[in-house]
Amino acid sequence: MAVNRTHRLIPHRSTKYLRSYSHRLQSESNEIVSLRGSLAVSERLLSSKEAQANQLKRQITEKELEIDALRSIGEALGSAIQVEDSLNALVEVTQRLIGTESCHILLFDESRTELVLRAAEEQSRHMVGKLRLKVGEGIIGWVARERVAVAVPSAAYHDKRFKYFPELREGEYESMLAVPLLYENEVLGVVAVKTIQPREYGPNQIRILSNLAAQVAGTIQKTRSYRMLQQQAEQVNTFTEITKQVTSDLYLEDQLQFVVNTAAQAMNYKVCTIMLLDEKHEELILKSSSNQSQEYVSKPNVPLRHSVTGKAILENRVIIVDDVSKESNYVFGDIAAREGFFSLMSVPIRAKDRNLGVLNCYTSKFHRFSEEEEKIVTAFANQIALAVQQARLSLRSAILSEMHHRVKNNLQQVASLLRLQMRYTDVAQAQEALRESLGRISSIAAVHDLLSREDLDLVPVQRLAESILSATQGGLIPPNKHVDMSISGADFMLPLQKATSFALILNELIQNGVEHGFKNTDNGVIKVLIEDIGRDYRITVYNDGAPLPDEFDFRKTTRLGLKIVDDLARTGLKGSFWMGNIDGRAHARVVFPKDDTVPLEGKG
C-alpha cells in the first residue's frame, strides 16, 4: 500500500518544480530585457556625452586658436612702430590663423568718403595706396556703410554687391569674409579675407576676425591720437615762436613772412599767404607768401567783392573750398592750377571790428580742414592782426611824435616872440596881457611836448600838471614872491583835445591864484588835487592866500581867464566849473566825466 502512494506523489512534485522553474526563467528574462533597455539608454547617454565632449574639445580648440590669434596680434602690435606695421601684422596673423590666400585692409581717407587699400598679402601689395572704393561700393564698401560683417561661402564674384578689380585677380577667389574695423562704435575701415576654394565661415571664425580687427582698430586710433598730440605740441611751439616774432622789433614784412613760412610747415600745407585790405580801392594786396613763384607773387590785386577770399572778409567767417579749380568765384584759377593748389581755407584777419586782410592756406590735394585746424589758423590770423596793428601804431606814433614836436617848437617860437615883445612894452596892462597869453601858449606847448615823447596820442594828467606848475613857477611868479606848488591824487590819460582843455584850465586857475590870492602876500601854497569820484574826475585848485570876496560870483565875473575856464570845462571836457571859498580859502573845481579817459594802475 505504501509503495503505491509513493508513485502517486512523484508527478505532483515534478509539475510544481517545473512551474517554479518556469516562473524563474520568466523573471530572469524580464530582468534581461530591463537590463538591455537600461544598457541601450546608457549607450545613448554615453554617445550624447561623447558628442558633447567632442563639441567642448572643438570649442576649446577654437578658443585656443582665438587666444593664440589675439596673443599673436598683440605681440605683433606691441613691436609695431607705425600704423602700416600694425596693418601688415594683422594681414600676416589673419592668413596664418584663419587660413586664407588673400587678406586686404582698407581704411577711410581724410574725407571719409573713400576707402583706400593700406595693407595686403604679398601678391596684392602693389595696389596699396592705389585701390580706392567709395562708401557703399562693392562688398567692402557695403560693410563700411552698414557696419556689419558679410560672409559669402562661394561664388563671391556673383554677389550683386561685388566689384571686380582685374589687378587683384578677383575671379580666382570663391569665398569672402569682410568685417568692419570698429573703435568705440566708429568705423575706421574694413578687413576682408578670401579663399580660392569655397568655404563656410562659422560664427567663431567671424568673431575671431572681428576681435583681431578690433585690436588693430584700437591701435590705429591710439596711434592717430598720439600723432595728433605730437602735432598739437608742435603747433603750440609754432604759435609761441610766432608770438615772439610778432612782438619783436622786426619789420612788418619780415614778421608776416615768418608767419606764413612757419604756418605752412607746421600745418603741412602746400602754401600760406597773407593778403591785406586796401579799403580805398576795395582790393586785397598780396603781402607775404610761402610760395616764392614769380608768377604767383606778381599776380594782380584781388577784388574784394568778387572773390572767395573777399567773401571771408565781407561775411567775417572762415571760407573753405574743397577744390579751387571748381570754384567759379576763385580769381586766377589758372595760376592756382599751375602751382598745384587744391583745397583752400581762407581766414579773415580782424582787429577791433576792423577788417585788415585774410590768411589763406592751400593744400596740394583734397583735404577736409578740421575744427581744430580752423582754430589754430584763426589764432595765427589773430597774431597777424596784432603785428599789423602794432606796425600801424608804430608808424602813427612816429608821425604824431614828429607832428607834436614841430607844434611844440612853433609854440616855443611864439612864446619867445611874446617874451621879446614884453621887454619893449612899458604899459602894465599890455605886459599883463602878454604874460597871460604866454602862459596859455606854454600850456599848449606842454601838451605837445608830452605827446612828442609818448608812444600813443594820450597824455598823463599828472605829468601834464607838473609841466604847467613848473612853467608857472619859472616864468609867471614875480621874483619877490615865494609860492610852493604841488599836485596829488589820481592819475589817468587824456586824449589830445581834452588834454589841451585840461592844460589851459589848469594854467588859468594857477595864474588866477597867483595874481589874486597872493596880490598882497609874498609867501603861500597852491595845491592841485585830482580825485576819482566814481563816474567823474574832480580837479580842485586851492591856495592859502587871500580868500575871494563875499559877493564873488564866477558866473558874473568879467575876468577873461575865468570865462575861458568855464567855457572849456563845459565844451572841452563836457563837465562843469565852480569857484568859491571853503573854510576861508579860495577853491576852484572842475568836474568832468571819465569818457575817453584811461586810468593808470597804481595811481590814486
C-alpha positions as CSV (number, residue, x, y, z in Angstrom):
1,M,0.0,0.0,0.0
2,A,2.8,2.3,0.8
3,V,4.6,1.8,-2.5
4,N,1.7,2.7,-4.5
5,R,1.2,6.1,-2.7
6,T,4.8,7.0,-3.3
7,H,4.3,6.6,-7.0
8,R,1.3,8.9,-6.9
9,L,3.3,11.7,-5.3
10,I,6.1,11.9,-7.9
11,P,4.1,13.5,-10.7
12,H,2.7,16.2,-8.4
13,R,6.1,17.4,-7.2
14,S,7.6,17.5,-10.7
15,T,4.9,19.7,-12.0
16,K,5.3,22.1,-9.1
17,Y,9.0,22.3,-9.7
18,L,8.6,22.9,-13.4
19,R,6.2,25.7,-12.7
20,S,8.6,27.3,-10.3
21,Y,11.4,27.0,-12.7
22,S,9.3,28.5,-15.4
23,H,8.5,31.4,-13.3
24,R,12.2,32.0,-12.5
25,L,13.0,31.8,-16.2
26,Q,10.3,34.4,-16.9
27,S,11.6,36.7,-14.2
28,E,15.1,36.4,-15.4
29,S,14.0,37.1,-19.0
30,N,12.2,40.2,-17.8
31,E,15.3,41.3,-15.9
32,I,17.4,40.7,-19.1
33,V,15.0,42.8,-21.1
34,S,15.1,45.5,-18.5
35,L,18.9,45.4,-18.4
36,R,19.1,45.6,-22.1
37,G,16.8,48.6,-22.1
38,S,19.0,50.3,-19.4
39,L,22.1,49.4,-21.4
40,A,20.6,51.0,-24.5
41,V,19.8,54.1,-22.6
42,S,23.3,54.2,-21.1
43,E,24.7,53.7,-24.6
44,R,22.7,56.6,-25.9
45,L,23.6,58.8,-22.9
46,L,27.3,57.9,-23.4
47,S,27.1,58.7,-27.1
48,S,25.5,62.1,-26.2
49,K,28.2,62.8,-23.6
50,E,30.8,61.8,-26.1
51,A,29.3,64.2,-28.7
52,Q,29.2,67.0,-26.0
53,A,32.8,66.2,-25.1
54,N,33.8,66.4,-28.8
55,Q,32.0,69.7,-29.1
56,L,33.7,71.0,-26.0
57,K,37.0,69.9,-27.4
58,R,36.3,71.8,-30.6
59,Q,35.3,74.9,-28.7
60,I,38.4,74.6,-26.6
61,T,40.4,74.2,-29.7
62,E,38.7,77.3,-31.3
63,K,39.2,79.3,-28.1
64,E,42.9,78.3,-28.0
65,L,43.1,79.4,-31.7
66,E,41.4,82.7,-30.8
67,I,43.6,83.2,-27.8
68,D,46.7,82.3,-29.9
69,A,45.4,84.8,-32.5
70,L,44.9,87.6,-30.0
71,R,48.3,86.9,-28.4
72,S,50.0,86.8,-31.8
73,I,48.4,90.1,-32.9
74,G,49.1,91.6,-29.5
75,E,52.8,90.7,-29.8
76,A,52.8,92.0,-33.4
77,L,51.2,95.3,-32.4
78,G,53.5,95.7,-29.5
79,S,56.5,95.6,-31.8
80,A,54.9,97.7,-34.5
81,I,56.0,101.3,-34.7
82,Q,53.8,102.7,-37.5
83,V,50.2,102.1,-38.4
84,E,51.4,100.4,-41.6
85,D,53.4,97.9,-39.4
86,S,50.2,97.2,-37.4
87,L,48.2,96.5,-40.6
88,N,50.8,94.3,-42.1
89,A,50.9,92.3,-38.8
90,L,47.1,91.9,-39.0
91,V,47.4,90.5,-42.5
92,E,50.1,88.0,-41.5
93,V,48.3,86.8,-38.4
94,T,45.0,86.5,-40.2
95,Q,46.3,84.5,-43.0
96,R,48.2,82.1,-40.7
97,L,45.4,81.5,-38.2
98,I,42.3,81.6,-40.4
99,G,44.0,80.0,-43.4
100,T,43.2,82.3,-46.3
101,E,45.0,83.1,-49.5
102,S,44.1,86.8,-49.6
103,C,43.8,89.5,-46.9
104,H,43.1,93.1,-47.7
105,I,42.8,96.0,-45.2
106,L,41.2,99.3,-46.3
107,L,41.0,102.5,-44.2
108,F,39.0,105.7,-44.7
109,D,40.8,108.6,-46.2
110,E,40.7,112.1,-44.6
111,S,37.4,113.0,-46.2
112,R,35.8,109.7,-45.0
113,T,34.2,109.3,-48.5
114,E,36.6,106.7,-49.8
115,L,38.3,103.5,-48.5
116,V,41.9,103.2,-49.5
117,L,43.9,99.9,-49.6
118,R,46.5,100.2,-46.9
119,A,47.8,96.6,-46.4
120,A,47.6,93.3,-48.3
121,E,49.2,90.0,-48.9
122,E,52.4,90.0,-51.0
123,Q,50.8,89.4,-54.4
124,S,48.4,92.4,-54.0
125,R,50.8,94.7,-52.3
126,H,51.5,96.7,-55.5
127,M,47.9,98.1,-55.2
128,V,48.4,99.6,-51.7
129,G,47.5,103.3,-51.8
130,K,46.1,102.9,-55.3
131,L,42.9,100.9,-54.9
132,R,40.0,103.0,-53.7
133,L,36.4,102.3,-53.0
134,K,33.6,104.7,-52.2
135,V,31.4,104.1,-49.2
136,G,28.7,101.6,-50.3
137,E,30.7,100.4,-53.3
138,G,31.4,96.7,-53.6
139,I,31.1,94.2,-50.7
140,I,33.8,96.1,-48.7
141,G,32.1,99.4,-49.2
142,W,28.8,97.9,-48.2
143,V,30.3,96.6,-44.9
144,A,31.8,100.0,-44.1
145,R,28.4,101.7,-44.7
146,E,26.2,99.1,-42.9
147,R,28.8,98.4,-40.1
148,V,28.2,94.6,-40.1
149,A,30.2,91.6,-41.3
150,V,29.5,89.7,-44.5
151,A,30.4,86.1,-45.2
152,V,30.0,84.6,-48.8
153,P,30.9,80.9,-48.9
154,S,31.2,80.5,-52.6
155,A,31.0,82.4,-56.0
156,A,31.6,85.7,-54.2
157,Y,32.1,87.3,-57.7
158,H,28.4,86.6,-58.4
159,D,27.2,88.6,-55.4
160,K,25.3,91.7,-56.6
161,R,27.4,93.9,-54.3
162,F,30.7,92.6,-55.7
163,K,33.1,95.0,-57.5
164,Y,35.7,93.4,-59.8
165,F,39.3,94.6,-59.8
166,P,41.4,92.8,-62.5
167,E,44.6,93.9,-60.9
168,L,43.8,91.8,-57.9
169,R,42.7,88.7,-59.9
170,E,39.3,88.7,-58.1
171,G,37.9,85.9,-60.3
172,E,40.3,83.3,-58.7
173,Y,38.6,83.5,-55.3
174,E,35.4,81.7,-54.3
175,S,34.7,82.7,-50.7
176,M,34.9,86.1,-49.0
177,L,34.6,87.3,-45.4
178,A,34.7,91.1,-44.6
179,V,34.3,92.7,-41.2
180,P,34.4,96.4,-40.2
181,L,37.3,97.9,-38.2
182,L,35.4,99.4,-35.3
183,Y,36.7,101.5,-32.5
184,E,34.2,102.9,-29.9
185,N,31.4,102.5,-32.5
186,E,33.3,104.4,-35.2
187,V,34.2,102.6,-38.4
188,L,37.9,103.1,-39.4
189,G,37.9,100.7,-42.3
190,V,37.3,97.1,-43.4
191,V,39.4,93.9,-43.3
192,A,38.5,91.3,-45.9
193,V,39.8,87.7,-46.5
194,K,39.3,85.4,-49.5
195,T,39.9,81.7,-50.3
196,I,40.4,80.0,-53.7
197,Q,38.2,77.1,-52.6
198,P,34.6,77.5,-51.3
199,R,34.5,77.8,-47.6
200,E,31.8,78.2,-44.9
201,Y,32.7,80.8,-42.3
202,G,31.2,80.0,-38.9
203,P,30.3,82.4,-36.1
204,N,33.5,81.6,-34.3
205,Q,35.7,82.5,-37.3
206,I,33.8,85.7,-37.8
207,R,34.2,86.5,-34.2
208,I,37.9,85.8,-34.3
209,L,38.4,88.1,-37.3
210,S,36.2,90.8,-35.7
211,N,38.3,90.6,-32.5
212,L,41.5,90.8,-34.4
213,A,40.1,93.8,-36.3
214,A,39.1,95.5,-33.1
215,Q,42.6,95.1,-31.7
216,V,44.1,96.7,-34.7
217,A,41.4,99.4,-34.8
218,G,42.3,100.4,-31.3
219,T,46.0,100.6,-32.1
220,I,45.3,102.7,-35.2
221,Q,43.2,105.1,-33.2
222,K,45.7,105.4,-30.4
223,T,48.5,105.9,-32.9
224,R,46.5,108.7,-34.5
225,S,45.7,110.3,-31.1
226,Y,49.4,110.2,-30.3
227,R,50.3,111.8,-33.6
228,M,47.6,114.4,-33.0
229,L,49.1,115.2,-29.6
230,Q,52.6,115.5,-31.2
231,Q,51.2,117.7,-33.9
232,Q,49.4,119.9,-31.3
233,A,52.6,120.2,-29.3
234,E,54.5,121.3,-32.5
235,Q,51.7,123.8,-33.2
236,V,51.9,125.2,-29.7
237,N,55.7,125.7,-30.2
238,T,55.0,127.2,-33.6
239,F,52.4,129.6,-32.1
240,T,54.9,130.6,-29.4
241,E,57.6,131.3,-32.0
242,I,55.1,133.4,-34.0
243,T,54.2,135.4,-30.9
244,K,57.8,136.1,-30.2
245,Q,58.4,137.3,-33.7
246,V,55.2,139.4,-33.8
247,T,56.3,141.2,-30.6
248,S,59.9,141.7,-31.8
249,D,61.5,144.7,-33.4
250,L,61.4,143.1,-36.9
251,Y,59.9,145.0,-39.8
252,L,56.3,144.0,-40.6
253,E,57.3,142.4,-43.9
254,D,59.7,140.1,-42.0
255,Q,57.1,139.2,-39.4
256,L,54.5,138.3,-42.0
257,Q,57.0,136.2,-44.0
258,F,57.9,134.3,-40.8
259,V,54.3,133.6,-40.0
260,V,53.4,132.2,-43.5
261,N,56.6,130.1,-43.7
262,T,56.1,128.7,-40.2
263,A,52.4,128.1,-40.5
264,A,52.8,126.2,-43.8
265,Q,55.5,124.0,-42.3
266,A,53.7,123.3,-39.0
267,M,50.4,122.5,-40.6
268,N,51.8,120.7,-43.6
269,Y,50.1,122.9,-46.1
270,K,51.2,123.5,-49.7
271,V,51.4,127.3,-49.2
272,C,50.1,130.0,-46.9
273,T,49.6,133.6,-48.0
274,I,48.7,136.9,-46.3
275,M,46.7,139.5,-48.2
276,L,46.0,142.9,-46.6
277,L,43.0,145.0,-47.4
278,D,43.2,148.3,-49.4
279,E,40.0,149.9,-48.1
280,K,40.1,152.8,-50.6
281,H,40.3,150.6,-53.7
282,E,38.4,147.6,-52.1
283,E,41.2,145.2,-53.1
284,L,43.3,142.6,-51.4
285,I,47.0,143.0,-51.9
286,L,49.4,140.0,-51.5
287,K,51.9,141.0,-48.8
288,S,53.5,137.7,-48.0
289,S,53.6,134.1,-49.3
290,S,55.4,130.9,-48.5
291,N,55.4,130.2,-52.3
292,Q,58.0,132.3,-54.0
293,S,56.9,131.5,-57.5
294,Q,57.4,134.7,-59.5
295,E,54.1,134.2,-61.4
296,Y,52.2,133.9,-58.2
297,V,53.7,136.7,-56.1
298,S,53.4,139.1,-59.1
299,K,49.7,138.4,-59.8
300,P,47.4,141.5,-59.8
301,N,45.4,142.5,-56.7
302,V,42.2,140.6,-55.9
303,P,38.9,142.4,-55.9
304,L,37.2,142.4,-52.5
305,R,33.6,141.9,-53.7
306,H,34.1,139.3,-56.4
307,S,36.4,136.7,-54.9
308,V,36.4,133.8,-52.4
309,T,38.9,135.4,-50.1
310,G,37.0,138.7,-50.2
311,K,33.9,136.8,-49.1
312,A,35.7,135.7,-46.0
313,I,36.3,139.3,-45.1
314,L,32.8,140.6,-46.0
315,E,31.0,137.9,-44.2
316,N,33.5,137.7,-41.3
317,R,33.8,134.0,-41.3
318,V,36.1,131.2,-42.4
319,I,35.6,130.1,-46.0
320,I,36.6,126.6,-47.1
321,V,36.8,125.4,-50.7
322,D,37.3,121.7,-51.4
323,D,38.7,122.3,-54.9
324,V,39.6,125.8,-56.1
325,S,39.7,124.7,-59.7
326,K,35.9,124.1,-59.5
327,E,35.1,127.3,-57.7
328,S,33.6,129.9,-60.1
329,N,34.4,132.9,-57.8
330,Y,38.1,131.9,-57.3
331,V,40.2,134.5,-59.1
332,F,43.3,133.4,-61.0
333,G,42.3,129.8,-61.0
334,D,44.8,129.1,-63.9
335,I,47.7,130.2,-61.8
336,A,46.5,128.1,-58.9
337,A,46.2,125.1,-61.2
338,R,49.8,125.5,-62.4
339,E,51.0,126.0,-58.8
340,G,49.2,122.8,-57.7
341,F,46.7,124.3,-55.3
342,F,43.7,122.2,-54.4
343,S,41.8,122.8,-51.1
344,L,41.6,126.3,-49.6
345,M,40.9,127.7,-46.1
346,S,40.5,131.4,-46.0
347,V,40.5,133.1,-42.5
348,P,39.7,136.8,-42.0
349,I,42.3,139.0,-40.2
350,R,40.5,141.4,-38.0
351,A,41.3,143.8,-35.1
352,K,38.6,145.5,-33.0
353,D,35.9,145.0,-35.6
354,R,38.1,146.3,-38.4
355,N,38.9,144.3,-41.4
356,L,42.7,144.1,-42.1
357,G,43.0,141.2,-44.6
358,V,42.9,137.5,-44.9
359,L,45.1,134.4,-44.3
360,N,44.9,131.8,-47.0
361,C,46.0,128.2,-46.6
362,Y,46.2,125.8,-49.6
363,T,46.8,122.0,-49.8
364,S,48.2,120.1,-52.8
365,K,45.4,117.5,-52.7
366,F,41.9,117.2,-51.3
367,H,41.8,118.0,-47.6
368,R,39.0,118.2,-45.2
369,F,40.0,121.0,-42.8
370,S,39.1,120.0,-39.2
371,E,37.7,122.3,-36.5
372,E,41.0,122.0,-34.7
373,E,42.9,123.3,-37.7
374,E,40.4,126.1,-38.1
375,K,41.0,127.2,-34.5
376,I,44.8,127.1,-34.9
377,V,44.8,129.0,-38.2
378,T,42.4,131.6,-36.7
379,A,44.9,132.0,-33.8
380,F,47.6,132.6,-36.4
381,A,45.4,135.2,-38.1
382,N,44.9,137.0,-34.7
383,Q,48.7,137.1,-34.3
384,I,49.0,138.6,-37.8
385,A,46.3,141.2,-36.8
386,L,48.4,142.1,-33.8
387,A,51.5,142.5,-35.9
388,V,49.7,144.7,-38.5
389,Q,48.1,146.8,-35.7
390,Q,51.5,147.2,-33.9
391,A,53.2,148.3,-37.1
392,R,50.5,150.8,-37.9
393,L,50.5,152.1,-34.4
394,S,54.3,152.5,-34.5
395,L,54.0,154.4,-37.8
396,R,51.2,156.6,-36.4
397,S,53.1,157.2,-33.2
398,A,56.2,158.3,-35.2
399,I,54.1,160.7,-37.3
400,L,52.3,162.1,-34.3
401,S,55.5,162.4,-32.4
402,E,57.1,164.4,-35.2
403,M,53.9,166.5,-35.6
404,H,53.7,167.3,-31.9
405,H,57.4,168.0,-31.8
406,R,57.0,170.6,-34.6
407,V,54.0,172.1,-33.0
408,K,55.8,172.4,-29.7
409,N,58.8,174.1,-31.5
410,N,56.4,176.6,-33.2
411,L,54.7,177.4,-29.9
412,Q,58.0,177.9,-28.2
413,Q,59.0,180.3,-31.0
414,V,55.7,182.2,-30.5
415,A,56.4,182.3,-26.7
416,S,59.9,183.7,-27.4
417,L,58.4,186.4,-29.6
418,L,56.0,187.3,-26.8
419,R,58.8,187.5,-24.2
420,L,60.8,189.7,-26.6
421,Q,57.7,191.9,-27.1
422,M,57.3,192.2,-23.3
423,R,60.8,193.7,-23.0
424,Y,59.8,196.5,-25.3
425,T,56.4,197.2,-23.8
426,D,56.1,199.7,-20.9
427,V,52.3,199.7,-20.4
428,A,51.5,197.4,-17.4
429,Q,48.2,196.3,-18.9
430,A,49.9,195.3,-22.1
431,Q,52.5,193.4,-20.2
432,E,49.8,191.6,-18.2
433,A,48.0,190.6,-21.4
434,L,51.2,189.3,-22.9
435,R,52.1,187.4,-19.7
436,E,48.7,185.7,-19.8
437,S,49.0,184.8,-23.4
438,L,52.5,183.5,-22.8
439,G,51.1,181.2,-20.1
440,R,48.4,179.9,-22.4
441,I,50.8,179.2,-25.2
442,S,53.2,177.5,-22.7
443,S,50.3,175.2,-21.5
444,I,49.5,174.1,-25.1
445,A,53.2,173.6,-25.7
446,A,53.4,171.4,-22.6
447,V,50.7,169.1,-24.0
448,H,52.5,168.7,-27.3
449,D,55.8,168.2,-25.6
450,L,54.4,165.2,-23.7
451,L,52.7,163.9,-26.8
452,S,56.0,164.1,-28.7
453,R,57.6,161.8,-26.1
454,E,54.8,159.3,-25.7
455,D,54.0,156.2,-27.7
456,L,50.3,157.0,-28.1
457,D,48.2,160.1,-28.5
458,L,47.3,160.1,-24.8
459,V,48.7,162.4,-22.1
460,P,49.1,161.5,-18.4
461,V,47.4,164.3,-16.4
462,Q,49.9,164.4,-13.5
463,R,52.9,164.8,-15.8
464,L,51.0,167.5,-17.7
465,A,50.1,169.3,-14.5
466,E,53.7,169.1,-13.3
467,S,54.9,170.7,-16.5
468,I,52.4,173.5,-16.1
469,L,53.3,174.1,-12.5
470,S,57.0,174.1,-13.4
471,A,56.4,176.6,-16.2
472,T,54.3,178.9,-13.9
473,Q,56.9,178.9,-11.2
474,G,59.7,179.6,-13.6
475,G,58.1,182.4,-15.7
476,L,55.0,183.9,-14.1
477,I,55.7,184.3,-10.4
478,P,57.4,187.6,-9.6
479,P,60.9,187.3,-8.2
480,N,59.9,188.8,-4.8
481,K,57.2,186.2,-4.2
482,H,57.7,182.6,-3.0
483,V,54.7,180.3,-3.8
484,D,55.1,176.5,-3.3
485,M,53.0,174.4,-5.8
486,S,52.2,170.7,-5.6
487,I,49.9,168.1,-7.2
488,S,48.4,164.9,-5.7
489,G,45.7,162.4,-6.2
490,A,44.6,160.1,-9.1
491,D,46.4,159.8,-12.4
492,F,44.9,159.0,-15.8
493,M,45.3,159.5,-19.5
494,L,43.6,162.1,-21.6
495,P,43.3,162.3,-25.4
496,L,44.8,165.3,-27.2
497,Q,41.7,167.5,-27.4
498,K,40.7,167.1,-23.7
499,A,44.4,167.3,-22.6
500,T,44.6,170.7,-24.3
501,S,41.5,171.9,-22.5
502,F,42.7,170.5,-19.2
503,A,46.1,172.3,-19.6
504,L,44.5,175.6,-20.4
505,I,42.1,175.3,-17.5
506,L,44.8,174.4,-15.0
507,N,47.0,177.3,-16.3
508,E,44.3,179.9,-15.9
509,L,43.4,178.7,-12.4
510,I,47.0,178.7,-11.2
511,Q,47.6,182.2,-12.8
512,N,44.4,183.4,-11.2
513,G,45.6,182.1,-7.8
514,V,49.0,183.7,-8.1
515,E,47.5,187.0,-9.3
516,H,44.6,187.4,-6.9
517,G,45.5,185.1,-4.0
518,F,49.0,186.5,-3.4
519,K,48.5,190.0,-4.7
520,N,49.3,191.4,-1.2
521,T,51.1,188.3,0.1
522,D,54.6,187.2,-0.8
523,N,54.5,183.6,0.5
524,G,52.0,180.8,0.2
525,V,50.9,177.5,-1.2
526,I,48.9,176.4,-4.2
527,K,47.7,172.8,-4.3
528,V,46.2,170.8,-7.2
529,L,44.1,167.7,-6.1
530,I,42.9,165.2,-8.7
531,E,40.1,162.9,-7.4
532,D,38.3,159.9,-8.7
533,I,34.7,160.3,-7.6
534,G,33.0,157.4,-9.3
535,R,31.8,158.2,-12.8
536,D,33.7,161.6,-12.8
537,Y,37.0,163.1,-12.1
538,R,37.2,166.3,-10.0
539,I,40.1,168.7,-10.3
540,T,40.5,171.2,-7.3
541,V,42.9,174.1,-7.2
542,Y,43.1,176.0,-3.9
543,N,45.5,178.3,-2.2
544,D,46.1,179.7,1.3
545,G,46.3,183.3,0.1
546,A,43.6,185.9,0.2
547,P,40.1,184.5,0.0
548,L,37.6,185.5,-2.6
549,P,35.3,188.5,-1.9
550,D,32.0,187.6,-0.2
551,E,30.0,188.9,-3.1
552,F,32.1,186.9,-5.7
553,D,30.2,185.1,-8.4
554,F,32.3,183.4,-11.1
555,R,29.3,183.5,-13.5
556,K,29.2,187.3,-13.4
557,T,32.9,187.9,-13.5
558,T,34.5,189.9,-16.2
559,R,37.8,188.1,-16.0
560,L,38.8,186.6,-19.3
561,G,40.7,183.8,-17.7
562,L,37.7,182.5,-15.7
563,K,35.4,182.8,-18.7
564,I,37.9,180.6,-20.6
565,V,37.9,178.1,-17.8
566,D,34.1,178.0,-17.7
567,D,33.8,177.6,-21.5
568,L,36.5,174.9,-21.7
569,A,35.0,173.0,-18.7
570,R,31.6,172.8,-20.5
571,T,32.6,172.4,-24.1
572,G,36.1,170.8,-23.9
573,L,35.6,168.5,-21.0
574,K,31.8,168.1,-21.1
575,G,31.8,169.0,-17.4
576,S,31.2,171.9,-15.0
577,F,33.1,174.7,-13.3
578,W,32.6,176.2,-9.8
579,M,34.7,178.7,-7.8
580,G,34.2,179.9,-4.2
581,N,35.5,179.9,-0.6
582,I,35.7,176.8,1.5
583,D,36.9,177.2,5.1
584,G,38.2,180.7,4.3
585,R,40.2,179.6,1.3
586,A,39.7,180.1,-2.4
587,H,38.8,176.9,-4.2
588,A,38.2,176.3,-7.9
589,R,36.7,173.0,-9.1
590,V,36.2,171.3,-12.4
591,V,34.2,168.1,-12.6
592,F,34.0,166.1,-15.9
593,P,33.0,162.5,-16.9
594,K,35.5,159.7,-17.4
595,D,34.6,159.3,-21.0
596,D,37.7,158.8,-23.2
597,T,40.0,158.7,-20.2
598,V,42.3,155.8,-19.5
599,P,43.1,155.0,-15.8
600,L,46.7,154.3,-14.8
601,E,47.2,151.4,-12.4
602,G,49.0,152.1,-9.1
603,K,47.8,155.7,-9.0
604,G,45.0,157.1,-6.9
